[in-house]
Amino acid sequence: MEALSPTLLDFLSNSLVLGQVSPLLPVSALLSLSRTSKSVRQLIYSSRETWRYLDLSPLKSAQLDASPIDVGGVSWRAERMDEALTEDDFYAGPLRGIFSQLHSWRVLKWVQVLVLDGLSVPADLVREIVMEERFGVRILSVRGATHLNLSRLQQVLMYAVRPSRPETMLRFKALYVFGAKDDLKQLPPSIDLLNGGGVTASQGAQIGAHWNSRSAEALQ
């Protein structure tokens, strides 16, 4: 009897393959893939390798869609709808909602490389990512982030590395703050090996591969 050809599930069940493929896929594609079958869904939501690298920058739901706050605060009050919220709470709202969903899926702790470039990332949200137990982030990129108070960020980082902190508290190895977001034209020549076609030829996939290589080196 002729042997059956390996299926996509067979390939993805290999943790080495899954760990290399996952960073090449946008989050939306990853979620779409999880809806193809119960077996694939179970694999994606139960594998650490799937969520080791997470780039939320392209997600529309991560974007802050709000008009500028005027001097009198009228637009602010109309936009946020809840006077109990602080400005940081409002600006961190989209990402906090996503983190809450990831936490409910029990995968948030597995994210080691988190890219939030160009999104609304208040310093208080960075504090949560750095210090709260529900996060396991070791490399964080907030380049080009909006509503990020650098003075407040400095205070957060100084507190995080204080001598009296618990030894197991700080997991960070790298924080990218300055500089522009990744540009396909600025990626190393080695990434051109992915130009054979298909999903790996897209700009997002190549940037994902670049970050995958960079994070692998930093985490060694």
N, C-alpha and C positions, 0 to 999 in steps of 0.2 A: 504494500500500500504506500502510495506516495506521501511523503511527509508534508504537512501543511506549512505554508510560509509564515514567518513570524509576523505578528500583528503589531500595531502601534503600541498597544498595551504591553506587549512583551518587551519592546525596546524601552519604554518608559519605566518599566518595573526594575530596570537596572539603575541603581542609585547613581552610578557614575554618569550614565547617559542623561538621566533626569537632571542632575546637578549642572550639566553643561548646557542643556536645552532650555531650561526654565528662564535663565536670565535673558535669553534671546526673544522671549515672548512678552508682549505688553500684557498688563494685568487683565485687560478686557479679553484678550485672546486666551489667556489661561483660564479665565472663568467660563468662556464659551466652550473650551475643550472639556472642562469638568462636567458640562451638561450633555456630552455625547453619550455617556453610559454610566450606570451605577458603579461599575468597576473602575473606570477612569476617575470618576468623582472621588471615590474612596481613596484611590492612590494619591491624588493631588492633595486632598485635605489631611492625609495622614503621613505625608513625607516631608521631613525637614528640608530636604534639598530643594523642594519646589519653592519655598519661601525664603531661602537664605538671602537672595537679592531681590529687592523690591523698589521699583521706580514709580512713584506716584505722580511725577511731574506731568505726564500727558493726560491724566484722567480729568475729564470735565467736572466730575463730582468733587474733585479736590480744589477746583478753582473758586476763588472768592468772587461772587457776582454781586457787587454792591457799588452804589454811587459814592463819590467822595463825600466826606463829612464836611458840612459847611460850618462857618464860624459859630452860628447860633445853635448848632446841634439838631436842627429840625429834621434834616435828612437822616441823621443818625437814629433818631428816635423812631422815625417812620420805618426805617430799614430793619432794625433789630427786633422790634415788636415786643421786647421784654426789657423793662427798665432795670431789672435786677442784674443783667449781664454787664460785665466790664468790657472795655474795648478789646482787651486780649482775648476774652472769652468769645467775642464776636468774630475776631479775625482768625481765631484757631478753630472755629466751628466746623468747617468742612473736613479738615484733617482729623479732628477729634471724632467725628462721626465715622470716618473710615476706620480709624484705630479701634473704635468700639466694635465695629462689625468684625474686624479681623480677630479681635479678642474673643468674641462670641464663637468664632469658628475654631478657636484654640490654636491659631497659627501665628499670632502676633509675636509670641516669645521666640519663634524660630527665625525671625527676620534679623539678620546680622548686618546687612548692608542696606541702608535706607536712603533713597535719593528724593529730596524735596525741593530741588532747584526751581526757582521762579515762583514758588507757591507762597501763600501767606503763612509765615511761620514766626509767631511771636516768641520772645525769649522764654516765656513761661512754658510754652509747649516743648521747647528744647529741654527745659528742666525736667519735664515729665519723662521725656524719652531717655534722658541720661540717668535719672535717679529712681524711677518707679520700677518695681519688680516685674510688672507685666511686660516690660520691654526687654529685649535681649540684644539691642542694636550695639554693634561695635564700630561701625563706620557710618558716619552721617554726613550727607552733603546738603547744604542749604545755600548754595551759591545763587546769587540773584534773588534771594527770598525777600519778600516784602513784609513790612510791619515788624522787622526784626531790629530791636533796639540793641545796638552793639555794647553799650555800657551795661545794660541789664544782662546781656549774654556773658559779658566778662565776669559779672558777679556770680552768675550761675556756675560758670566753669571753675571759678576760684573756690566756691563752696563745695563743688563736686570733688575737687582734689585736695581738700583740707586734710591736714595730717591726722586729725581725729576721726576720719571717716572709717567705717568698717572695711576690712581688707577685701571683702568680696563684693563691695558695693559698686566700684567703678569698673565697667566692662569696656569702655571706649578705647580704641586704638588710633582713631583718626577722625578729625572734624574738618570738613571743607567748607569755608565761609567765603573767602575772597575769590575773585575771578569770575569769568563768564561761564555760562552753562556749556556742556560739551557740544562741540561743533564737529560734524562729520569730516570737514576738511582738515581739522586739527588732529585727527586720530592717527595713531602710529601706522606705518605702512603695512604691518603684519595683519591688520584688520582687513586689508584688501583681499585676503584669501577667501573671504566670505562672499565675494562678488559673483559667485557661480549662479545665482538666481534663487528664486523662491523667497520664503520669509526671511532667510538669513541675509538677503541682499538689501533689505530695507535699512533706512538710517537708524531707526530705533533698535533694530537687532544688532547692528554693528556697534552702536554705543553701548548696548547691553553687554556685548562680548568684551568690549574694552574695559568696562567696569568689572566684569567677572574676572578678567585677568588681573586687574589692579587690586581687587579685594582679596583674591587668592594669595597674592604676594604679601599683602599687609597682615593677613590672618595667620600666616605661617609662624 
